Amino acid sequence: MMSILLSACSQNVAETTGQMTTDDQKHSVPLEDILSGGPPKDGIPSIDEPEFTSVADAEVFLEDDGIGLAVSFDGVDRFYPFQILVWHEIVNDTIGSQDALITYCPLCGSGIVFDPTVNGETSEFGTSGKLWESNLVMYDRQTDSYWSQILGEAIVGEMTGASLELLPHQNLRWKDWKAAHPNGEVLSRETGFDRNYTSTPYDSYELTENLYFPVSLQNNLYHSKAPVYGIEVDGKFKAYLIENLQGGNFTDTLADVSLNIDFDADTQEIHIQREDTGENIYPVYSFWFSWAAAHHETETYSN
């Protein structure tokens, strides 16, 4: 096993541990790097009162190979299809006793679930209409701060530098999730909005190398839209190209920490645990270009 360290490009991403102030506005990335994605604030509406349906009913509109976010808490198993999330990007939900921020950025392929705690209180999130590194910029409705989805970190406003806790989740195909959770709950198309959930506004975007918006680093090590799992350990980052992963259990190292990794090649479900502390590490699923643009010095795994 080996790791490849990406060379840093001439224009580095601003360190998110540092803060800047421009016109009394705190921020951790250059303000000029935050671009308009087209729609206005909340122009892509979050789902704030989600409804759910049964596996049997969802069979009518979901395809076996369709991907979604799988989340389980307190005996409640839920599946959030990308087919619906592509039109909303954010679901503010509570699963059992756990508040959960369900997020998906179609431009980056990134499906991530966070604990929506801000300032010690549960907050709702919405879409800001902005992008950073072609990635969804969310805002919290408590402080109106901007948050990068791929970083899980506030990048503009009062909460700049604060991070959201990742919650356990998997990015799974519908056929694999429903087989494991026949009595689970599926996000309903009854969202309160008039959208064509049988189509996508992004056409064949994910199949091409082309990006709609510029990023600070476009590394050609892999196809720009190749799916990867990205992790962070003690301030170091690593990407695992799904195509390079073989089924079974193996060990790897990041930041001098041994990792125990279990990957199911059939379902592409992954579990990662630190061997020193036993702590679970929840990987971020995204397109390769997005992970590399947000983490210029990421390592990559090769078996």
Buried (B, 14 or more C-beta within 10 A) or exposed (E): EEBEEBEEEEEEBBEBEEEBEEEEEBBBBBEEBBBEBEEEEBEBBBBBEBEBBEBEEBBEBBEEEBBBBBBBBEEBBBBBBBBBBBBBBBBBBEBEEBBBBBBBBBBBBBBBBBBBBBEEEBBBBBBBBBBBBBBBBBBBBBBBBBBBBBBBBBBBBBBBBBEBEBBEBBBBBBEBBBEBBEEBBBBBBEBEEEBEBEEBEEEEBBEEEEBEBEBBBBBEEBBBBBBBBBBBBEEBBBBBBBEBBEEEEBEBBBBEBEBBBEBBEEBBBBBBBBEEEEEEBBBBBBBBBBBBBBBBBBBBBEE
